[in-house]
């Protein structure tokens, strides 16, 4: 597919589908079989955003996007503004893609961490390192490194980890993930990963949190709620039915009209303060320029394209 001068507005108006469709083949192995989700930002009205996901809409998979975003589809979107007027010229899968990534809106790109639906098995563990008000990228990087150190020093959890933990820059902070050697029952989350801001839990993750708080140079909290003046460590998006940002190329929005970052996968040896300026400088254009090499930073099973 031809490269647009502005990947977010390839035909003059905002349309993120060409950009995400270009990235999709590089994510096939990493996201294979996991439902895609999108957060569509709405600049007007009482509702700020619309979430499209497989638990309430027709499911969409990365394999569908990798083959379904074609020059023909993009040409139709350029000339036909509404999906209802294009249905006779596109496939059903392309219609689903269109509904998840509508024209003229900025859109975040997510996926179901361990698939949609409650109580399903877990094969991927996800920690969100969330910056509270007043906290810097440097602060979140510091806590990210401490979390990885805690994970790698825990022999019990390392017995379950396939490969090593991996990291992505979200556009504003960091995600820490690891894949499991074998899928585990949903109860694995409560047994190993539970943390709480209001009560003590006897889990490995709670012990990691205690160690991080002891060694951190900044305030650290555990749990889903963002805490002003602290970095939060949140594993709650691991269970099935929860969402994670795609680690390569997802736009990160400050508001409905402003892109303020892009997700980028990292290797553990890159986690140094010297990389902060580079991470904050990423744009969609820079992602497209480096796609093959950036994709190699994902777990090795994820770099094959279709």
C-alpha positions, 0 to 999 in steps of 0.5 A, spaced: 500 500 500 502 506 498 505 511 503 501 517 505 505 523 506 500 524 513 499 517 515 493 520 520 490 524 514 492 520 508 486 524 504 486 531 507 481 528 513 483 524 519 482 517 517 487 512 521 485 506 518 491 506 513 496 507 518 493 501 523 492 497 516 499 498 515 502 496 522 497 490 522 501 485 519 507 486 524 502 484 529 499 478 527 503 473 531 503 477 537 495 478 537 493 472 533 486 470 536 485 475 541 479 480 539 481 487 537 478 493 540 478 501 539 476 507 543 473 512 538 474 519 540 468 524 540 469 531 539 462 533 540 457 531 545 456 529 552 459 522 550 467 523 550 469 516 547 466 510 544 469 503 545 468 498 540 469 491 542 468 484 541 464 483 547 458 488 545 460 488 537 461 483 532 468 481 533 474 483 529 481 480 529 488 482 527 488 477 522 482 480 519 485 487 519 492 485 516 488 482 509 482 487 509 485 494 509 486 494 502 487 500 497 480 498 494 477 499 501 481 506 502 479 508 495 472 507 497 472 510 504 475 516 500 469 517 496 464 514 500 463 517 507 458 513 510 458 505 511 451 504 509 453 507 502 459 502 502 456 496 504 455 493 497 462 494 495 466 491 501 466 484 504 462 483 511 469 483 514 471 490 511 465 493 514 466 490 521 473 494 520 470 500 518 465 500 524 471 499 529 476 505 525 471 510 523 473 516 518 474 523 521 476 521 528 482 519 532 482 512 535 486 508 540 488 501 538 487 496 543 486 488 544 483 483 549 489 481 553 486 474 555 480 474 550 473 477 551 468 474 556 469 473 564 473 467 567 477 465 561 484 462 562 490 467 562 496 466 558 499 473 558 500 478 564 499 485 564 502 491 568 500 498 567 505 503 570 500 509 570 503 516 572 498 520 577 498 528 576 505 531 577 509 525 575 514 524 570 516 519 564 522 519 568 518 517 574 514 511 571 521 509 568 524 508 574 518 504 577 518 500 571 525 498 572 524 496 579 518 492 577 522 488 572 527 487 578 522 484 582 519 479 577 526 476 575 528 475 582 521 471 584 523 464 582 516 462 583 513 466 578 519 465 573 517 458 573 511 460 569 514 465 565 515 464 557 522 467 555 522 474 559 518 480 561 517 485 556 515 492 555 512 497 551 512 505 551 504 507 551 505 514 549 505 517 556 508 511 560 509 504 560 506 497 560 510 491 563 508 484 560 510 477 560 507 470 557 506 464 560 509 457 559 502 454 559 495 458 560 493 458 567 486 458 570 483 465 571 484 464 579 491 465 577 490 472 577 488 472 584 493 468 587 499 471 584 497 478 581 492 481 586 494 488 589 490 492 593 490 499 595 486 498 601 488 491 604 494 487 605 494 481 600 498 475 600 500 474 593 507 475 589 505 481 586 503 484 593 510 482 595 513 486 589 509 492 590 512 492 598 519 491 595 518 497 590 515 502 595 521 501 599 526 502 594 523 507 589 525 514 589 518 516 588 511 515 591 508 508 589 501 505 589 498 499 587 491 498 584 487 500 578 485 508 581 490 513 578 493 517 584 495 524 584 503 525 586 504 517 585 506 512 580 500 506 580 502 499 578 496 496 576 495 488 574 487 489 573 487 489 566 490 482 565 483 477 566 479 476 560 474 481 558 480 486 560 483 491 555 491 492 553 493 498 548 497 495 542 504 495 543 506 497 536 503 504 533 497 505 537 496 513 537 495 516 544 491 522 545 490 527 550 484 529 547 479 528 541 483 532 537 490 531 539 495 526 538 500 526 544 504 519 543 505 513 540 506 506 543 513 503 541 515 496 544 522 496 548 527 491 550 529 490 557 536 493 555 533 499 553 530 501 559 535 507 561 533 515 562 537 516 556 531 513 552 526 518 554 527 523 549 527 518 543 520 515 546 517 522 547 519 524 540 515 518 536 510 520 531 506 515 526 511 517 521 517 515 525 513 508 527 512 507 519 519 508 518 522 503 523 516 498 522 520 491 521 525 493 526 521 495 531 516 489 531 523 485 532 522 488 539 516 484 541 516 477 543 520 472 538 513 469 536 510 476 534 515 478 528 512 474 522 508 477 517 503 475 513 
